[in-house]
C-alpha cells in the first residue's frame, strides 16, 4: 500500500485536447477497503479513466477508475478526489477470473 502523501502521476486522453496525451499528478489522500481504491487529490477528467498511474519511481501502481466530485450544494462544486484501482487487485482478477498469465 502507498502511504498517505505519496506522490503519483497518471496519463490519459481527455477529450479537451484530442488527440494529445496529458499528464496529471497528485498525492494519496486515503484509501478504501471495499473495493480496494486509492483516493488521490488530483483530477481525473473524462477520457482519463483506465489510464496508468505511476509512483515516483515510475512503477505502475494502478489504473484511474473514477473522479469523485465534492459538491457543496447544487451550484457549488469544489475539487474532488481521483479514484484509482491498485494494480495488484487487477492482476489478481485477471489471473483468477480470466486465466491470464501475467509476466
Secondary structure as UniProt FT lines:
FT   TURN            4..5
FT   STRAND          7..12
FT   HELIX           15..17
FT   TURN            18..19
FT   STRAND          22..32
FT   TURN            33..36
FT   STRAND          37..40
FT   TURN            46..47
FT   TURN            49..50
FT   STRAND          52..54
FT   TURN            56..57
FT   STRAND          60..71
FT   STRAND          77..86
FT   HELIX           87..97
//
